[in-house]
Amino acid sequence: NPLPAFEEEVDEATMHECDKLQGLVRRQGDGVCEQELILYVMPAIRLALQELVEDEMDQRLHRLDGGDRDVSAVPVKLCARVARLMGVDIRLFTRMAQEIAQAEGHSSRPRGTEVVNISLEHAARAVVACRERVARKLRRRELPLKQDLCMTEAKIISSRPHLLELHLRFQERVRDEPDRTDETEVIGEDSVFRLFKEMGQLPSDTQAPDLGEFLHLDMMEVGRRFSFARVHRILETQRQGRLEFIQEELESVFAHGRRGAPALTPAAAAQALSQLHLNPVRREDQNDITNILAEAVGVNCHGALTFQSFQALCMRVQDRLSLLRYEAGFECGVVVGLSEIQVMNLWEAFHALEPPQEGLFKGVAHTSYKNDDEFESLDGEEPSKALVALDVGTMPTLANGFMTYISANAPRPLVQVTNGRYLCARLAERWTSCVLRKALRLLRLPSDYVQCLEDDELAPVLADHFGLPEATTCRSIGEALCLGTPEELHRKAQALGFAQAQLLGWEAVRAESSSVKLSKFENV
């Protein structure tokens, strides 16, 4: 019997979809499920990354000691120093290297015995494992924000690492809200202004759209309680205003950098950042900016940046540098015993005295540039080796100027000394995750590592760096270090971080010059 007419229509539609599916299978092969793809691809990716890291570590080790060494037995401490120069936390690397060496190369050693030497291959594996662990934890934090803010994957990438840093500090402000009565995550007007100051967004550049005006207009229209989505929207609105304001300058730099090509090479993009004075604040901060540039290059076709991608890159770098420059000012205040509120007030007043700069991205440090011939010689390199053009403006002018301003305008007494103990001239604050996270930043740990730590991980990591028992908690860390206030902890962390920087050669560079040419493989 013939099929009814409507069933013939359904059958034809089904066959049409089947034909389309079969055609897709013929073009793409039988295919594999997602789990099979991951299991097949990930080991190959890790191996490729390990080979790149091993080559880079070998070059750095050669520059450190100036001679050839046995790559099968390299001191763990020396590898840890190299790993830190590559943006990996020293203690995280050491633990990972010990685990790998125990499992792979030193199984005959008693359990718990410290491994002194490891092979360069194992050291590279440890670096890759550390980076993967940090990246995975950061990604787990990104995904809920992506869903809550309805952001595309491209938008999430263009917001790194600024978005996670903003959310982390917003959560800290939520916990500190004095009148918080429910589980609604909102903060008040004062907390919002403090948050934006911590992010380096206030005070705004004198020639850029003022974030303070955006805030006041928004409060008049919506109210004085801010959710994270609202805070993010305000920053995005102001960011778009900044982008429109600097459009002509970006177009000019982009046109000069591409030299007739349709897009910027990685080396030309790095040169463009230097021309816009978007330079790292300190030697150790170069990893932050290099990672942003590498990621921007990696997500674009053939490793070249279109104008739209270049715009996004500049905004990402500028946001990051705003935070890093504020933290450099905060560190100046910590040296003389100021609280963060005092630093914020002095920082704002100090910037109000600065004369207008020529150029929207004009930095306070002198910068030097590579000439076009140098960059042309880099354009033929693969993207990972062409990221060599970042200059580092360590900004001694800013630091010295702010320190001078502090000495003339800060309240007295800043710090009193009694029986070898530093006692701040104000009441002690609570020991919070915010206090501990700031201490880890002052220790100059890699920023992405500090960012990925959960609140319950902060005290053990800090205790590890100070040589305290692993069981030390957030509440007991002050007592364990014989400290009474967060300012004392920050001073102690800053001093330890300074000593570590000297060992790595970063502070020596700061003392020599205000502008240091660096490359991806010349960080020492």
C-alpha positions in Angstrom: 0.0 0.0 0.0 1.3 3.5 -0.8 2.3 5.7 2.1 0.0 8.6 3.1 1.1 12.0 1.6 2.2 13.5 4.9 4.3 10.4 5.7 6.0 10.7 2.2 6.9 14.3 3.1 8.4 13.2 6.5 10.3 10.4 4.8 11.7 12.7 2.1 12.8 15.2 4.8 14.5 12.4 6.8 16.3 11.1 3.8 17.5 14.6 3.0 18.9 15.0 6.5 20.6 11.6 6.2 22.2 12.5 2.9 23.5 15.7 4.4 24.9 13.8 7.4 26.5 11.1 5.1 28.1 13.9 3.0 29.5 15.4 6.1 31.0 12.1 7.2 32.5 11.5 3.8 34.2 14.9 3.9 35.4 14.7 7.5 35.9 11.0 8.0 34.2 8.7 10.5 35.2 11.0 13.3 35.9 10.4 17.0 34.1 11.3 20.2 35.4 14.2 22.3 36.9 12.0 25.0 38.8 10.0 22.4 40.1 13.2 20.7 41.3 14.6 24.0 43.1 11.3 25.0 44.8 11.3 21.5 45.7 14.9 21.2 46.7 16.0 24.7 49.8 13.7 25.1 51.0 15.0 21.7 50.5 18.6 22.8 52.2 18.1 26.1 55.2 16.5 24.3 55.5 19.3 21.9 55.3 21.9 24.7 57.8 20.0 26.7 60.3 20.0 23.8 59.9 23.8 23.4 60.3 24.4 27.2 63.3 22.0 27.3 65.1 24.0 24.6 64.3 27.3 26.3 65.5 26.0 29.7 68.7 24.8 28.1 69.4 28.2 26.6 68.7 30.0 29.9 70.9 27.5 31.8 73.7 28.1 29.4 73.5 31.9 29.9 73.4 31.5 33.7 76.7 29.5 34.0 78.3 30.3 30.7 79.3 26.7 30.0 78.0 23.2 29.0 76.6 21.0 31.7 75.3 17.4 32.0 71.6 17.7 31.1 70.9 14.5 32.9 71.8 15.9 36.3 71.0 19.6 36.7 70.6 21.0 40.3 66.9 21.3 41.2 67.5 24.8 42.7 69.0 26.0 39.5 66.1 24.6 37.5 63.7 26.3 39.9 65.4 29.7 39.3 65.1 29.2 35.6 61.5 28.2 36.0 60.7 31.4 37.9 62.3 33.4 35.1 59.8 31.6 32.8 56.9 32.6 34.9 56.5 29.5 37.2 56.4 29.7 41.0 59.6 28.3 42.5 57.9 26.2 45.2 55.2 24.8 42.9 57.9 23.8 40.4 60.1 22.2 43.1 57.2 20.1 44.4 56.3 19.0 40.9 59.9 18.3 40.0 60.3 16.2 43.1 57.2 14.2 42.3 58.3 13.5 38.7 61.9 12.7 39.7 60.7 10.3 42.5 58.3 8.6 40.1 60.5 8.4 37.0 64.2 8.6 37.8 64.8 8.0 41.5 62.5 5.2 42.5 65.3 3.6 44.5 65.5 6.5 46.9 63.6 6.3 50.2 60.2 7.9 50.1 60.4 11.5 51.2 64.1 11.9 50.4 64.7 15.2 48.6 66.0 14.9 45.0 69.0 17.2 44.5 69.6 16.8 40.7 67.1 16.1 37.9 67.3 15.7 34.2 66.5 18.6 31.9 63.7 16.5 30.4 62.1 16.1 33.9 62.5 19.8 34.6 60.7 20.7 31.4 57.9 18.2 32.2 57.6 19.9 35.6 57.3 23.4 34.0 54.6 22.2 31.6 52.7 20.4 34.4 52.8 23.6 36.5 51.5 25.8 33.7 48.8 23.3 32.9 47.6 23.1 36.5 47.4 26.9 36.8 45.7 27.3 33.4 43.1 24.6 34.3 42.2 26.3 37.6 41.9 29.7 35.9 39.7 28.2 33.2 37.4 26.7 35.8 36.9 30.2 37.2 36.3 31.6 33.7 33.5 29.3 32.7 30.9 30.5 35.3 31.6 34.1 34.4 31.2 33.3 30.7 27.8 32.0 31.4 26.6 34.6 33.9 27.8 37.5 31.7 26.7 35.9 28.4 30.2 36.3 26.9 31.5 34.7 23.8 34.8 32.7 23.9 36.5 35.5 21.9 35.3 38.1 24.5 36.5 36.0 27.4 40.0 35.8 25.8 40.1 39.5 25.1 39.2 40.1 28.8 42.1 38.0 30.2 43.5 38.4 32.8 41.6 41.6 33.7 38.2 39.9 34.1 39.3 37.3 36.6 41.3 39.8 38.6 38.3 42.1 38.7 36.0 39.3 39.9 38.5 38.1 42.5 38.8 41.6 44.0 35.0 42.1 43.8 34.5 38.9 45.9 36.9 40.3 48.5 35.0 43.5 48.7 31.7 41.6 49.1 33.1 39.7 52.1 34.2 43.0 53.6 30.8 44.8 53.2 29.8 46.0 56.7 26.1 45.8 56.2 25.8 42.6 54.3 22.7 40.8 55.5 21.9 38.2 52.8 23.7 36.1 50.2 23.2 38.7 47.5 26.6 39.5 46.1 26.5 43.3 45.9 28.8 46.1 47.1 28.2 49.7 48.0 29.5 53.0 46.5 32.6 53.2 48.7 33.6 49.6 47.9 33.2 50.2 44.2 35.5 53.3 44.2 38.0 51.3 46.2 37.8 48.4 43.8 38.4 50.6 40.8 41.4 52.2 42.6 42.8 48.7 43.3 42.4 47.8 39.7 44.4 51.0 38.7 41.3 52.4 36.9 41.1 55.4 39.2 42.4 58.1 39.0 41.7 58.0 35.2 44.1 59.3 32.6 43.6 63.1 32.3 43.2 62.7 28.5 40.9 59.6 28.6 37.2 59.4 29.4 36.8 59.6 33.2 35.6 56.5 34.9 34.4 58.5 37.9 31.9 60.3 35.6 30.6 57.0 34.3 30.2 55.9 37.9 28.3 59.0 39.0 25.9 58.9 36.0 25.2 55.2 36.6 24.5 55.7 40.3 22.0 58.5 39.4 20.2 56.2 37.0 20.3 52.8 38.8 21.3 53.2 42.4 24.2 52.8 44.8 24.4 49.0 45.1 26.5 47.2 42.6 26.5 43.6 41.4 29.4 42.2 39.5 27.6 42.3 36.2 26.9 46.0 36.7 30.6 46.7 37.7 31.7 44.8 34.6 29.2 46.7 32.4 30.5 50.1 33.7 34.1 49.2 33.0 33.2 47.9 29.5 31.4 51.1 28.7 34.4 53.2 29.8 36.7 50.8 27.9 34.8 51.4 24.7 35.0 55.1 25.3 38.8 54.8 25.7 39.0 52.8 22.5 37.0 55.4 20.5 39.1 58.1 22.0 42.4 56.6 20.9 41.2 55.2 17.5 43.3 57.5 15.3 46.5 56.9 17.2 46.0 53.1 17.0 45.3 53.4 13.3 48.5 55.4 12.8 50.7 52.9 14.7 49.1 49.9 13.0 49.6 51.4 9.6 53.3 52.1 10.3 53.9 48.7 11.8 52.4 46.5 9.1 54.5 48.2 6.4 52.0 47.5 3.6 51.0 44.0 4.8 47.4 43.3 5.7 48.2 42.4 9.3 50.9 42.9 12.0 53.6 40.2 12.6 54.3 39.3 16.3 57.5 41.3 16.2 55.8 44.3 14.7 53.0 44.1 17.3 55.6 44.1 20.1 57.2 47.2 18.5 53.8 48.9 18.3 53.2 48.3 22.0 56.6 50.0 22.7 55.7 52.9 20.5 52.4 53.3 22.5 54.4 53.2 25.7 52.6 50.0 26.8 55.7 48.6 28.5 55.9 46.2 31.6 56.3 48.0 34.9 59.0 45.7 36.3 61.3 43.1 35.0 59.2 40.2 36.4 56.0 41.8 34.9 57.3 41.1 31.4 55.9 37.6 31.6 52.4 39.0 32.0 52.6 41.2 28.9 54.4 38.6 26.9 51.7 36.0 27.7 49.0 38.4 26.6 50.8 39.1 23.3 51.5 35.4 22.7 47.8 34.5 23.3 46.7 37.3 21.0 49.0 36.0 18.3 48.0 32.4 18.9 44.3 32.8 18.4 44.7 34.6 15.1 45.2 33.1 11.7 48.9 32.5 10.7 50.0 34.3 13.9 49.3 37.8 12.5 47.1 40.5 14.1 44.4 42.3 12.2 43.5 45.9 13.3 40.6 44.6 15.3 42.8 42.1 17.1 45.4 44.8 17.6 42.8 47.0 19.3 41.8 44.3 21.7 45.5 43.6 22.4 46.2 47.2 23.3 43.2 47.4 25.6 44.2 44.2 27.4 47.8 45.4 27.9 46.7 48.8 29.0 44.2 47.3 31.6 47.0 45.0 32.9 49.6 47.8 33.1 47.1 50.1 35.0 46.9 47.4 37.7 50.6 46.8 37.8 51.4 50.4 38.1 49.1 50.8 41.0 50.7 47.8 42.7 54.1 49.4 42.2 52.8 52.5 44.0 51.3 50.3 46.7 54.7 48.6 47.2 56.3 52.1 47.7 53.8 52.8 50.5 54.4 49.4 52.1 58.1 50.2 52.4 57.3 53.0 54.8 54.4 51.3 56.6 51.4 52.9 55.0 48.0 51.2 55.0 46.4 50.6 51.6 43.8 53.3 52.2 46.6 55.8 52.9 48.4 54.6 49.7 45.2 55.1 47.7 44.6 58.6 48.9 48.3 59.6 48.3 48.4 57.9 44.9 45.3 59.8 43.8 46.7 63.1 45.0 50.1 62.4 43.5 48.6 61.7 40.0 46.5 64.9 40.3 49.8 66.8 40.3 51.2 65.2 37.2 51.3 67.4 34.1 49.3 66.2 31.0 51.3 63.8 28.9 51.9 64.1 25.2 50.4 60.9 23.6 47.6 58.9 25.1 49.8 56.1 26.3 52.8 58.3 27.3 54.6 56.6 30.2 56.6 58.2 32.8 59.7 56.2 32.1 62.0 56.8 29.2 61.7 54.0 26.6 64.0 53.0 23.7 63.0 51.3 20.5 64.3 48.8 18.1 64.7 50.2 14.6 62.9 48.8 11.6 65.9 46.8 10.4 65.9 44.8 13.7 62.3 44.0 13.4 62.5 43.0 9.7 65.1 40.5 10.7 62.6 39.0 13.2 59.6 38.8 10.9 60.7 35.5 9.4 60.8 33.8 12.8 58.0 31.6 14.1 55.6 33.5 16.3 56.9 32.0 19.6 60.5 33.2 18.8 59.4 36.6 17.4 58.1 37.9 20.7 61.3 39.6 21.4 60.5 43.3 21.2 59.1 44.2 24.6 61.0 46.8 26.4 60.6 47.1 30.1 60.1 50.5 31.7 60.8 49.9 35.3 59.7 53.4 36.1 62.2 54.6 38.7 60.9 58.1 37.9 57.4 57.1 39.1 58.7 55.2 42.1 61.2 57.9 43.2 58.6 60.6 42.6 56.0 58.8 44.6 58.4 58.0 47.4 59.4 61.7 47.6 55.7 62.7 47.6 55.0 60.2 50.4 57.9 61.5 52.5 56.5 65.0 52.3 52.8 64.3 52.6 52.2 61.1 54.5 50.7 61.2 58.0 53.1 60.8 61.0 54.0 58.6 62.6 53.9 56.0 59.9 55.6 53.2 61.8 56.7 53.0 65.5 59.4 50.5 66.5 59.1 48.8 69.9 61.3 45.8 70.9 62.0 44.9 67.3 58.3 44.8 66.5 56.6 47.1 63.9 53.4 48.5 65.4 51.1 50.5 63.0 49.6 53.7 64.5 46.1 52.4 63.8 43.9 49.5 64.9 44.7 46.1 63.4 42.4 44.9 60.6 41.0 41.4 60.3 43.2 38.7 58.7 41.3 38.1 55.5 42.0 36.4 52.2 42.4 39.8 50.7 45.3 40.5 53.1 47.0 37.2 52.4 46.6 37.5 48.6 48.2 41.0 48.7 51.1 39.5 50.7 51.6 36.8 48.0 51.7 39.5 45.3 54.3 41.4 47.3 56.4 38.2 47.4 56.5 38.6 43.6 55.0 35.3 42.8 53.7 34.8 39.3 50.4 36.8 38.9 48.5 33.9 37.3 49.5 31.6 40.1 48.3 33.9 42.8 45.1 34.5 40.8 44.3 30.7 40.5 44.6 30.0 44.3 41.5 29.4 46.2 41.0 31.2 49.5 41.8 28.1 51.6 45.1 27.7 49.7 46.4 31.1 50.4 47.6 30.5 54.0 49.4 27.2 53.2 51.2 28.8 50.2 52.2 31.8 52.3 53.3 29.6 55.2 55.5 27.6 52.8 57.3 30.7 51.6 57.9 31.9 55.2 59.0 28.4 56.4 55.9 27.8 58.6 54.1 24.5 59.1 51.7 23.6 56.3 48.8 23.5 58.8 49.0 27.3 59.3 45.6 28.9 58.8 44.5 32.4 57.8 43.7 33.3 61.4 47.0 31.9 62.9 49.5 33.2 60.3 49.9 36.6 62.1 50.6 34.9 65.4 53.0 32.4 63.8 55.0 35.2 62.4 54.7 37.3 65.6 52.9 40.1 63.6 50.1 42.2 64.8 48.7 43.9 61.7 48.4 43.3 58.0 50.8 46.1 57.3 53.5 44.2 59.2 52.8 41.1 57.1 53.0 43.2 53.9 56.3 44.8 54.9 57.7 41.3 55.7 56.5 39.9 52.4 57.8 42.9 50.5 61.3 42.5 52.0 61.3 38.8 51.2 60.1 39.5 47.7 62.8 42.1 47.2 65.5 39.6 48.3 64.1 37.0 45.8 64.2 39.6 43.1 67.8 40.4 43.8 68.7 36.7 43.6 67.0 36.6 40.2 68.8 39.7 38.9 65.6 41.8 38.6 66.5 44.6 41.1 70.0 44.9 39.6 68.5 45.8 36.3 66.2 48.3 37.9 69.1 50.1 39.5 71.1 50.2 36.2 68.6 51.7 33.8 65.0 53.0 33.5 64.5 51.1 30.3 65.7 47.6 29.6 65.5 45.8 26.3 64.3 42.3 26.9 63.5 39.3 24.8 61.5 36.1 25.3 64.8 34.3 25.9 66.8 37.1 27.6 65.2 37.5 30.9 68.4 37.3 33.0 
